[in-house]
Amino acid sequence: MNQERLLIIDSNALLHRAFHALPPLATKSGQTTGAVYGFLLTLFKAIKDLGKDCNLYVVACFDTKAKTFRHEKFQDYKAQRPQTPDGIISQIPVAKEVLQTLKIPVFAKEGFEADDLIATICAVSKKENKDLEIYILSGDLDNLQLVDDKVKVYTLGKGIKDTVIYDINKVVGRFGVKPLQMNDFKALVGDASDNVPGVKGIGNKTAAEIIQKYGTIKNLYQELATDTAVLKPKIKEALKNNKDSAFMSLELVETKKDIDINFNLQECKFGDFFKEQVEEKFKKLEFDSLINRLLSL
């Protein structure tokens, strides 16, 4: 029996990364296409790398324009993030059309982020198929919290062609904490891109040392409450003064794994597309060079 692999696309993050990594592209009619082109280059590379000698399934997850439950918890969530460039926004529908032509299911749900859908699909898939290998294709590292013995994150290196696969050991090697501890780690250091406050004065190195020592935010604050935590006075003071911020940050960075979605792994089997329809779509977008690349997968 062939190995079964599921590739989950963190679509907005991948489009954003491709948009900034490639020079502007547009069709003769004026449709901006650079982000979609880079998106497909990375997707096809991932399919080529991961689709050998296995049954490959592919699904795409998108954010929506609507605010999420995180904005209800923290009004300033993502408040400092620059507005998404029009060049990306105009390409999201194009990306969805291409994915649908490739018969890749697309998921999005108001009130939640793509990361929540990804986490839910991982949870559902692992429960239904214990032998399934899961790779999350993304342009950022927000999904490292999901990495385990069955889940890896396939992400971009310096450019659009360099790729890095994060397994448990690689997460520990880079951040000094286990994937399951990434949320506690980020609750301390915060996340400037999402305006997650964290604890002021706590950087990556200190946060990693704290989490290595106490395991979780909950354990840390239990020791602080009984004054048994062995930390530098300045660090201890910062943690005590920002307790509410730390726990709120933990809620903000943790992904939901139980969203109500109609996910069926068999509907994600890759390769069921109609060659003529894909060629027609790619020619319309002037992606002629991608046709042979796709058909050679």
Rosetta silent file (secondary structure, phi, psi, omega in degrees, C-alpha in Angstrom):
SEQUENCE: MNQERLLIIDSNALLHRAFHALPPLATKSGQTTGAVYGFLLTLFKAIKDLGKDCNLYVVACFDTKAKTFRHEKFQDYKAQRPQTPDGIISQIPVAKEVLQTLKIPVFAKEGFEADDLIATICAVSKKENKDLEIYILSGDLDNLQLVDDKVKVYTLGKGIKDTVIYDINKVVGRFGVKPLQMNDFKALVGDASDNVPGVKGIGNKTAAEIIQKYGTIKNLYQELATDTAVLKPKIKEALKNNKDSAFMSLELVETKKDIDINFNLQECKFGDFFKEQVEEKFKKLEFDSLINRLLSL
SCORE:     score description
SCORE:     0.000 S_00000001
   1 L     0.000  129.821  179.973    0.000    0.000    0.000 S_00000001
   2 L   -67.787  148.903  173.836    1.376    3.403   -0.986 S_00000001
   3 E   -63.515  143.971  177.288    2.069    6.050    1.648 S_00000001
   4 E  -109.473  132.319 -179.671   -0.681    8.673    1.856 S_00000001
   5 E  -129.441  140.806  175.731    0.224   12.363    2.178 S_00000001
   6 E  -115.290  127.764  176.041   -1.926   15.437    2.615 S_00000001
   7 E  -108.094  117.883 -179.767   -0.635   18.855    1.528 S_00000001
   8 E  -106.725  122.443 -176.544   -2.502   21.770    3.138 S_00000001
   9 E   -93.092  121.363  171.857   -1.930   25.167    1.517 S_00000001
  10 E   -84.728   83.907 -160.828   -1.821   28.238    3.780 S_00000001
  11 H   -64.984  -48.340 -178.354   -2.957   30.269    0.795 S_00000001
  12 H   -62.011  -42.540  179.829   -2.923   33.899    1.952 S_00000001
  13 H   -63.703  -38.944 -179.082    0.504   33.544    3.537 S_00000001
  14 H   -70.862  -40.541  177.598    1.883   31.897    0.398 S_00000001
  15 H   -63.822  -42.500 -179.598    0.386   34.537   -1.914 S_00000001
  16 H   -61.493  -44.614 -179.388    1.752   37.326    0.288 S_00000001
  17 H   -65.334  -42.550 -179.631    5.234   35.845    0.243 S_00000001
  18 H   -65.572  -37.794 -179.407    5.143   35.302   -3.541 S_00000001
  19 H   -59.582  -41.539 -177.415    3.890   38.851   -4.152 S_00000001
  20 H   -85.785  -17.230 -176.383    6.908   40.349   -2.404 S_00000001
  21 H   -88.469  -23.837 -175.209    9.430   37.809   -3.719 S_00000001
  22 L  -112.960  152.631  174.380    8.761   38.218   -7.439 S_00000001
  23 L   -66.881  156.520 -178.492    8.792   41.218   -9.768 S_00000001
  24 L   -59.701  137.324  175.310    5.354   42.464  -10.856 S_00000001
  25 L  -127.919  148.932  177.715    3.679   40.430  -13.580 S_00000001
  26 E  -154.455  153.659  176.377    0.505   41.174  -15.485 S_00000001
  27 L   -79.614  169.784  178.376   -1.417   39.864  -18.469 S_00000001
  28 L   -61.496  -26.132  179.614   -1.885   41.911  -21.632 S_00000001
  29 L   -82.170   -7.371  176.451   -5.365   42.745  -20.379 S_00000001
  30 L   103.094    0.151  178.439   -3.891   44.266  -17.200 S_00000001
  31 L   -73.217  121.668  176.481   -4.631   41.513  -14.648 S_00000001
  32 E   -68.949  133.821 -173.231   -1.866   41.396  -12.035 S_00000001
  33 L  -136.952    0.065 -173.967   -0.620   37.802  -11.757 S_00000001
  34 H   -57.856  -42.845 -178.535    2.809   37.758  -10.064 S_00000001
  35 H   -65.959  -41.170  179.684    1.580   36.461   -6.705 S_00000001
  36 H   -66.621  -40.257  178.599   -0.450   33.661   -8.321 S_00000001
  37 H   -60.871  -48.846  178.332    2.501   32.717  -10.534 S_00000001
  38 H   -64.105  -38.600  175.693    4.846   32.497   -7.524 S_00000001
  39 H   -55.957  -47.609 -178.067    2.148   30.671   -5.550 S_00000001
  40 H   -70.801  -37.354  176.538    1.917   28.027   -8.279 S_00000001
  41 H   -56.754  -47.017 -179.299    5.690   27.717   -8.651 S_00000001
  42 H   -68.816  -41.250  179.230    5.970   26.881   -4.958 S_00000001
  43 H   -61.530  -45.901 -178.516    2.918   24.623   -4.993 S_00000001
  44 H   -66.024  -35.499  176.806    4.196   22.620   -7.962 S_00000001
  45 H   -64.743  -42.678  179.065    7.614   22.259   -6.318 S_00000001
  46 H   -63.519  -42.004  179.414    5.950   20.971   -3.141 S_00000001
  47 H   -63.903  -41.033  179.110    3.831   18.537   -5.151 S_00000001
  48 H   -65.698  -42.427 -179.134    6.916   17.303   -6.994 S_00000001
  49 H   -68.614  -38.183 -170.410    8.899   16.920   -3.757 S_00000001
  50 H  -102.416  -13.295 -173.197    6.130   15.274   -1.755 S_00000001
  51 L   -91.434    2.030 -178.486    4.110   13.421   -4.365 S_00000001
  52 L   -71.532  135.186  173.419    6.637   10.742   -5.258 S_00000001
  53 L    50.021   41.086  178.053    5.598    7.118   -4.627 S_00000001
  54 E  -154.409  167.564  169.223    2.516    8.087   -2.632 S_00000001
  55 E   -90.307  114.449 -175.264   -1.153    8.959   -2.840 S_00000001
  56 E  -102.720  132.884  175.886   -1.151   12.745   -2.622 S_00000001
  57 E  -118.108  141.238 -177.833   -4.081   14.830   -1.412 S_00000001
  58 E  -134.350  135.322  177.450   -4.124   18.636   -1.644 S_00000001
  59 E  -141.078  149.093 -178.360   -6.425   21.211   -0.015 S_00000001
  60 E  -119.037  138.894  177.668   -6.253   25.014    0.217 S_00000001
  61 E  -120.384  138.533 -178.432   -7.286   27.257    3.122 S_00000001
  62 L  -126.667  152.416  167.350   -7.933   31.003    2.899 S_00000001
  63 L   -76.235  167.724  171.202   -8.581   33.874    5.288 S_00000001
  64 L  -119.841  171.676  179.243  -11.719   35.979    4.825 S_00000001
  65 L   -75.168  -21.124 -175.292  -12.182   39.754    5.048 S_00000001
  66 L   -68.534  150.767  174.864  -14.360   39.383    8.150 S_00000001
  67 L   -68.977  156.459 -176.007  -12.994   39.961   11.643 S_00000001
  68 L  -109.837  177.536  177.742  -12.358   36.853   13.712 S_00000001
  69 H   -61.288  -22.435  179.005  -13.025   35.757   17.288 S_00000001
  70 H   -68.698  -33.442  176.595   -9.530   37.054   18.092 S_00000001
  71 H   -66.850  -29.862  177.021  -10.649   40.622   17.386 S_00000001
  72 H   -69.557  -35.514  178.520  -13.423   40.099   19.966 S_00000001
  73 H   -74.620  -35.821 -174.993  -10.825   39.065   22.556 S_00000001
  74 L  -144.422  106.132 -173.528   -8.421   41.880   21.677 S_00000001
  75 L   -57.412  -31.789 -176.442   -9.679   44.887   19.719 S_00000001
  76 L   -92.048   13.657  177.689   -6.183   45.793   18.516 S_00000001
  77 L   -58.451  125.476 -178.885   -5.416   42.356   17.095 S_00000001
  78 L    61.873   16.281 -175.966   -3.515   42.919   13.826 S_00000001
  79 L   -64.963  -31.460 -177.552   -4.176   46.661   14.206 S_00000001
  80 L   -90.262   -1.453 -179.013   -0.614   47.624   13.297 S_00000001
  81 L   -72.835  131.811  177.861   -0.418   45.378   10.260 S_00000001
  82 L   -58.764  149.420  178.379   -0.160   47.372    7.002 S_00000001
  83 L   -61.423  137.822  179.978   -3.177   47.179    4.747 S_00000001
  84 L   -60.395  128.047 -179.842   -2.950   44.305    2.289 S_00000001
  85 L   -57.141  144.368  178.490   -1.781   45.682   -1.066 S_00000001
  86 H   -57.988  -31.152 -179.703   -4.445   45.862   -3.771 S_00000001
  87 H   -62.138  -28.824  175.999   -2.110   43.787   -5.921 S_00000001
  88 H   -82.533  -46.025 -177.060   -2.582   40.842   -3.552 S_00000001
  89 H   -56.865  -41.662 -177.836   -6.300   41.350   -2.963 S_00000001
  90 L   -69.298  -18.638 -177.566   -7.040   41.357   -6.694 S_00000001
  91 L   -95.103  -12.426  179.739   -5.194   38.045   -7.120 S_00000001
  92 H   -60.382  -48.105  177.431   -6.973   36.069   -4.380 S_00000001
  93 H   -61.334  -34.195  179.297  -10.039   35.312   -6.592 S_00000001
  94 H   -65.425  -43.867  178.400   -7.659   34.357   -9.420 S_00000001
  95 H   -60.393  -42.576  179.064   -5.800   31.937   -7.137 S_00000001
  96 H   -63.694  -39.772  178.961   -9.082   30.360   -6.067 S_00000001
  97 H   -63.400  -42.151  179.203  -10.176   29.947   -9.690 S_00000001
  98 H   -64.050  -43.979  179.809   -6.896   28.231  -10.563 S_00000001
  99 H   -61.421  -41.752  179.284   -7.178   25.905   -7.563 S_00000001
 100 H   -66.724  -34.325  176.011  -10.727   24.986   -8.510 S_00000001
 101 H   -65.682  -33.595  177.758   -9.591   24.279  -12.083 S_00000001
 102 L   -82.327    4.474 -179.506   -6.964   21.959  -10.597 S_00000001
 103 L    60.539   34.808  175.517   -9.760   20.285   -8.589 S_00000001
 104 L   -99.348  116.684 -179.087   -8.140   21.325   -5.310 S_00000001
 105 L   -59.205  143.048 -179.015  -10.838   21.990   -2.660 S_00000001
 106 E  -117.493  129.633  178.885  -10.860   25.504   -1.176 S_00000001
 107 E  -120.556  136.714  172.365  -11.888   26.237    2.432 S_00000001
 108 L  -155.354  145.474 -178.688  -12.602   29.601    4.084 S_00000001
 109 L  -148.421  125.175 -179.030  -14.900   30.470    6.974 S_00000001
 110 L   -61.576  140.561 -179.669  -15.889   33.858    8.387 S_00000001
 111 L    95.271   -9.521 -178.613  -14.867   34.405   11.987 S_00000001
 112 L  -135.021  159.673  177.070  -11.774   32.224   11.639 S_00000001
 113 L   -97.993  165.175  177.588   -8.371   32.425   10.015 S_00000001
 114 H   -56.596  -35.594 -179.945   -6.847   30.002    7.549 S_00000001
 115 H   -59.614  -35.386  178.729   -4.605   28.777   10.389 S_00000001
 116 H   -69.462  -38.896  177.018   -7.686   27.597   12.300 S_00000001
 117 H   -65.456  -40.795  178.355   -8.958   25.699    9.279 S_00000001
 118 H   -61.571  -45.615 -179.504   -5.521   24.143    8.816 S_00000001
 119 H   -62.965  -39.425  179.429   -5.405   23.062   12.467 S_00000001
 120 H   -66.700  -44.287  179.030   -8.898   21.573   12.213 S_00000001
 121 H   -62.694  -39.581  176.117   -8.078   19.658    9.018 S_00000001
 122 H   -60.055  -47.118 -177.457   -4.927   18.303   10.676 S_00000001
 123 H   -63.084  -46.851 -179.113   -6.916   17.154   13.714 S_00000001
 124 H   -64.257  -44.460 -176.209   -9.700   15.538   11.677 S_00000001
 125 H   -65.767  -42.366  179.987   -7.296   13.863    9.240 S_00000001
 126 H   -65.813  -34.287 -179.538   -5.054   12.399   11.948 S_00000001
 127 H   -69.959  -37.804 -175.811   -8.071   11.017   13.762 S_00000001
 128 H   -85.819  -25.841 -177.446   -9.472    9.346   10.641 S_00000001
 129 L  -140.988   96.438 -174.363   -6.184    8.134    9.156 S_00000001
 130 L   -69.886  -17.413 -179.228   -3.401    7.405   11.632 S_00000001
 131 L   -95.032   -2.254 -176.602   -0.895    6.572    8.878 S_00000001
 132 L   -71.566  132.644  171.353   -1.416    9.843    6.982 S_00000001
 133 E   -95.687  136.180 -176.621    1.555   12.207    6.642 S_00000001
 134 E  -121.991  131.155  174.998    0.601   15.902    6.630 S_00000001
 135 E  -121.723  131.480  177.223    2.595   18.809    5.225 S_00000001
 136 E  -101.799  117.807  179.601    1.515   22.430    5.658 S_00000001
 137 E   -93.415  116.089 -173.804    2.688   24.624    2.771 S_00000001
 138 E  -145.184  162.694  175.428    3.068   28.196    4.007 S_00000001
 139 L   -97.987   -2.052  177.322    4.929   31.449    3.539 S_00000001
 140 L  -138.023 -173.371 -173.416    5.365   31.970    7.300 S_00000001
 141 L  -113.677   20.509 -177.193    5.947   29.973   10.471 S_00000001
 142 H   -65.178  -20.777 -175.811    2.651   30.482   12.323 S_00000001
 143 H   -94.525    9.638 -179.594    1.776   26.788   11.989 S_00000001
 144 H   -62.499  -23.313  178.214    4.838   25.399   13.764 S_00000001
 145 H   -62.704  -18.404 -177.316    2.634   24.765   16.800 S_00000001
 146 H   -91.912   -9.360 -176.237    1.020   21.918   14.813 S_00000001
 147 L   -65.205  132.282  174.675    4.236   20.042   14.047 S_00000001
 148 L  -152.252 -159.752 -176.927    4.428   16.532   15.486 S_00000001
 149 L   -69.019  -14.350  179.614    5.473   13.055   14.358 S_00000001
 150 L  -114.707  -14.486 -175.507    2.884   13.180   11.546 S_00000001
 151 E  -117.556  131.111  175.784    2.749   16.913   10.699 S_00000001
 152 E  -129.951  157.421  176.350    5.522   19.008    9.137 S_00000001
 153 E  -108.997  123.434  178.716    5.644   22.566    7.808 S_00000001
 154 E  -103.141  109.479 -174.024    6.997   23.036    4.276 S_00000001
 155 E  -131.750  177.474 -175.331    7.939   26.686    3.935 S_00000001
 156 E   -90.589  146.557  175.579   10.074   29.056    1.916 S_00000001
 157 L   -88.458 -125.989 -176.689   13.697   29.920    2.570 S_00000001
 158 L   -71.679  -39.041 -177.176   15.319   33.108    1.280 S_00000001
 159 L  -121.261 -149.407 -178.580   13.492   33.280   -2.026 S_00000001
 160 L   -92.226  -17.870 -176.443   10.661   31.593   -3.868 S_00000001
 161 L   -98.537  -29.704  179.600   12.677   28.504   -4.837 S_00000001
 162 L   -74.664  130.504  179.251   14.451   27.710   -1.558 S_00000001
 163 E  -127.138  152.693  179.858   12.339   25.557    0.723 S_00000001
 164 E  -133.163  136.496  176.232   12.704   24.356    4.290 S_00000001
 165 E  -109.316  122.089  178.949   10.835   21.518    6.001 S_00000001
 166 E   -96.648  114.741  168.443   10.251   21.899    9.734 S_00000001
 167 L  -106.105 -171.724 -176.571    9.932   18.723   11.745 S_00000001
 168 H   -58.383  -47.569 -176.807   10.111   18.507   15.545 S_00000001
 169 H   -63.436  -36.952 -178.920   13.911   18.608   15.669 S_00000001
 170 H   -71.040  -34.960  175.912   14.156   21.606   13.343 S_00000001
 171 H   -63.874  -47.837  179.581   11.652   23.593   15.434 S_00000001
 172 H   -61.376  -41.790 -178.949   13.624   22.828   18.603 S_00000001
 173 H   -62.990  -35.388 -177.828   16.880   23.664   16.842 S_00000001
 174 H   -85.661  -41.538 -172.165   15.684   27.084   15.733 S_00000001
 175 H  -107.499  -15.252  179.124   13.565   28.236   18.687 S_00000001
 176 L    82.419    5.732  177.696   14.789   26.144   21.598 S_00000001
 177 L  -134.056  159.895  178.288   11.298   24.866   22.428 S_00000001
 178 L   -75.978  156.688  178.251    9.157   21.955   21.248 S_00000001
 179 H   -52.363  -40.481  179.953    6.335   22.593   18.735 S_00000001
 180 H   -64.572  -16.068 -179.781    3.743   22.022   21.472 S_00000001
 181 H  -101.120    0.825 -177.623    5.393   24.852   23.406 S_00000001
 182 H   -61.659  -35.171  179.030    5.435   27.355   20.552 S_00000001
 183 H   -66.097  -42.105  178.345    2.211   28.983   21.752 S_00000001
 184 H   -65.277  -39.868  177.324    3.632   29.501   25.252 S_00000001
 185 H   -59.840  -49.532 -177.969    6.834   30.829   23.690 S_00000001
 186 H   -70.418  -25.923  176.645    4.927   33.322   21.500 S_00000001
 187 H   -66.369  -26.294  177.565    2.717   34.328   24.431 S_00000001
 188 H   -86.404  -46.553 -175.659    5.891   35.624   26.103 S_00000001
 189 H   -83.353  -20.283 -176.576    7.688   37.210   23.132 S_00000001
 190 L    77.857 -178.536  179.560    4.531   38.398   21.365 S_00000001
 191 E  -145.791  101.021 -175.021    4.085   38.668   17.611 S_00000001
 192 H   -60.609  -34.593 -176.979    4.572   42.113   16.093 S_00000001
 193 H   -65.442  -30.298  178.774    3.057   41.106   12.739 S_00000001
 194 H  -105.294    3.664 -177.683   -0.280   40.277   14.431 S_00000001
 195 L    59.727   35.633  173.404    0.084   42.896   17.198 S_00000001
 196 E   -83.314  118.943 -168.373    0.081   40.183   19.868 S_00000001
 197 L   -68.284  -38.802 -176.631    1.538   42.026   22.899 S_00000001
 198 L    63.502 -150.235  179.104    3.284   39.232   24.818 S_00000001
 199 L  -115.732  117.992 -178.662    5.357   40.330   27.827 S_00000001
 200 L   -59.947  132.396  177.950    7.360   43.522   27.427 S_00000001
 201 L    95.562   -5.741  179.242   11.058   42.969   27.986 S_00000001
 202 L  -103.811  116.393  177.916   11.015   39.235   27.149 S_00000001
 203 L   -99.632 -176.782 -175.340   12.950   38.295   24.007 S_00000001
 204 H   -58.977  -46.554 -176.518   13.381   35.012   22.178 S_00000001
 205 H   -63.637  -47.149 -179.864   16.350   33.759   24.197 S_00000001
 206 H   -64.944  -42.168  179.953   14.808   34.524   27.585 S_00000001
 207 H   -61.585  -42.781  179.130   11.421   33.115   26.538 S_00000001
 208 H   -62.586  -42.445  179.145   13.030   29.873   25.368 S_00000001
 209 H   -63.344  -39.942  179.771   14.931   29.522   28.663 S_00000001
 210 H   -65.686  -46.620 -177.963   11.748   30.129   30.651 S_00000001
 211 H   -68.651  -35.979  175.605    9.686   27.616   28.664 S_00000001
 212 H   -60.318  -36.501 -174.979   12.486   25.026   28.826 S_00000001
 213 H   -81.734  -40.789 -173.257   12.473   25.403   32.593 S_00000001
 214 H  -111.201   -8.750  173.563    8.743   25.627   33.353 S_00000001
 215 L    84.739  -56.085 -177.008    7.143   23.944   30.335 S_00000001
 216 L  -140.576  164.215  174.942    4.064   26.126   30.014 S_00000001
 217 H   -60.422  -41.558 -178.885    2.756   29.599   30.843 S_00000001
 218 H   -60.146  -48.509  178.697    0.375   28.030   33.353 S_00000001
 219 H   -61.999  -40.295 -179.780    3.172   26.261   35.232 S_00000001
 220 H   -58.586  -48.961 -176.037    5.284   29.409   35.152 S_00000001
 221 H   -74.690  -23.500  172.838    2.618   31.583   36.742 S_00000001
 222 H   -65.893  -40.593  178.582    1.778   28.956   39.344 S_00000001
 223 H   -71.074  -35.120  176.825    5.402   29.114   40.499 S_00000001
 224 H   -65.530  -36.076 -178.873    5.351   32.906   40.369 S_00000001
 225 H   -66.545  -32.872  179.737    2.241   32.911   42.557 S_00000001
 226 L   -97.299    4.912  178.333    3.969   30.838   45.254 S_00000001
 227 L    59.174   34.114  177.709    7.218   32.764   44.767 S_00000001
 228 L  -104.592   -3.044  179.670    9.125   29.562   43.957 S_00000001
 229 L   -71.743  128.348  179.371   10.121   30.619   40.429 S_00000001
 230 L   -97.252   96.518 -178.162   13.882   31.070   40.154 S_00000001
 231 L  -142.272  160.660  175.904   14.300   33.992   37.763 S_00000001
 232 L   -62.039  141.444 -177.525   16.162   37.278   37.616 S_00000001
 233 H   -51.218  -41.589 -178.507   14.269   39.980   39.566 S_00000001
 234 H   -65.075  -40.519  178.699   13.786   42.123   36.463 S_00000001
 235 H   -67.942  -43.138 -179.981   12.324   39.186   34.492 S_00000001
 236 H   -61.000  -40.995  179.591   10.131   38.149   37.403 S_00000001
 237 H   -65.299  -43.075  179.263    8.773   41.684   37.705 S_00000001
 238 H   -61.720  -41.767  179.475    8.027   41.896   33.977 S_00000001
 239 H   -65.543  -43.580 -179.436    6.149   38.591   34.091 S_00000001
 240 H   -65.859  -40.157 -178.160    4.095   39.561   37.130 S_00000001
 241 H   -72.257  -18.311 -175.933    3.213   42.968   35.704 S_00000001
 242 L  -121.601   29.692 -178.315    2.100   41.480   32.389 S_00000001
 243 H   -58.594  -48.578 -179.077    0.265   38.345   33.503 S_00000001
 244 H   -61.145  -39.685  179.452   -3.029   39.290   31.819 S_00000001
 245 H   -64.588  -39.769 -179.720   -1.194   40.158   28.621 S_00000001
 246 H   -63.589  -46.446 -177.558    0.625   36.809   28.625 S_00000001
 247 H   -71.923  -34.646  175.864   -2.555   34.747   29.004 S_00000001
 248 H   -66.462  -40.534  178.811   -4.469   36.853   26.482 S_00000001
 249 H   -62.056  -37.298  178.234   -1.570   36.450   24.031 S_00000001
 250 H   -61.427  -41.488  177.942   -1.726   32.694   24.565 S_00000001
 251 H   -65.839  -35.989 -177.174   -5.396   32.707   23.536 S_00000001
 252 H   -70.387  -38.050 -174.308   -4.629   34.808   20.464 S_00000001
 253 H   -87.163  -17.323 -178.583   -1.838   32.617   19.082 S_00000001
 254 L   -77.315  128.913 -179.277   -3.456   29.246   19.725 S_00000001
 255 L   -83.726  148.109  176.502   -5.258   27.853   16.679 S_00000001
 256 L   -78.384  138.686 -178.083   -8.741   26.328   16.854 S_00000001
 257 L  -118.295   10.188 -174.782   -8.864   22.629   16.045 S_00000001
 258 L  -133.709   35.966  178.185  -12.607   22.013   16.167 S_00000001
 259 L   -72.110  143.303 -179.572  -14.204   24.240   13.530 S_00000001
 260 L   -79.650   97.827  176.783  -17.328   22.819   11.915 S_00000001
 261 L  -133.105  154.029 -178.085  -16.264   22.174    8.304 S_00000001
 262 L   -95.770   77.967 -177.519  -17.234   19.503    5.808 S_00000001
 263 L   -99.278  130.550  177.931  -13.797   18.036    5.097 S_00000001
 264 L  -131.736  114.586 -175.823  -13.419   14.793    3.166 S_00000001
 265 H   -56.223  -42.000 -175.379   -9.893   13.563    2.445 S_00000001
 266 H   -63.487  -25.471  178.353  -10.898   11.554   -0.637 S_00000001
 267 H   -74.965   -8.405 -177.844  -12.232   14.707   -2.306 S_00000001
 268 H  -100.554    4.492 -178.317   -8.716   16.162   -2.105 S_00000001
 269 E   -57.003  124.551 -174.796   -7.018   13.464   -4.209 S_00000001
 270 L   -84.998  143.095  175.095   -4.664   15.324   -6.508 S_00000001
 271 L   110.354    2.297 -175.852   -4.518   14.758  -10.261 S_00000001
 272 L   -89.548   12.633 -176.554   -8.223   14.507  -11.053 S_00000001
 273 L   -80.161  164.371  177.390   -8.272   17.731  -13.083 S_00000001
 274 L   -94.769  118.802 -174.606   -9.070   18.049  -16.781 S_00000001
 275 H   -53.841  -43.528 -176.310   -5.906   18.837  -18.724 S_00000001
 276 H   -64.174  -39.756 -179.516   -7.720   20.932  -21.376 S_00000001
 277 H   -66.750  -39.591  179.268   -9.401   23.162  -18.776 S_00000001
 278 H   -66.519  -44.236  179.092   -6.111   23.773  -16.973 S_00000001
 279 H   -60.170  -42.275  179.406   -4.301   24.604  -20.211 S_00000001
 280 H   -62.562  -42.651 -179.361   -7.062   27.034  -21.163 S_00000001
 281 H   -66.706  -43.969 -178.520   -6.882   28.731  -17.756 S_00000001
 282 H   -66.782  -36.835  178.194   -3.095   28.986  -17.789 S_00000001
 283 H   -66.909  -36.373  177.903   -3.065   30.408  -21.322 S_00000001
 284 H   -64.037  -35.620  179.213   -5.591   33.038  -20.280 S_00000001
 285 L   -87.794   -1.043 -178.378   -3.259   34.030  -17.423 S_00000001
 286 L    62.082   39.530  176.925   -0.261   33.803  -19.795 S_00000001
 287 L  -101.739   43.891 -174.950    1.315   31.077  -17.633 S_00000001
 288 H   -55.590  -37.697 -177.101    2.475   29.067  -20.652 S_00000001
 289 H   -67.877  -18.397 -177.995    5.707   27.998  -18.919 S_00000001
 290 H   -85.736  -17.186 -176.316    3.707   26.413  -16.093 S_00000001
 291 H   -62.685  -52.322  179.233    1.703   24.044  -18.294 S_00000001
 292 H   -65.520  -34.103  178.613    4.562   21.618  -18.936 S_00000001
 293 H   -62.196  -42.385  179.973    5.739   21.995  -15.338 S_00000001
 294 H   -67.939  -45.519 -175.120    2.325   20.864  -14.100 S_00000001
 295 H   -70.184  -15.567  178.732    1.962   18.014  -16.563 S_00000001
 296 L   -90.779   -1.381 -178.820    5.398   16.670  -15.631 S_00000001
 297 L   -68.289    0.000    0.000    4.476   16.268  -11.958 S_00000001
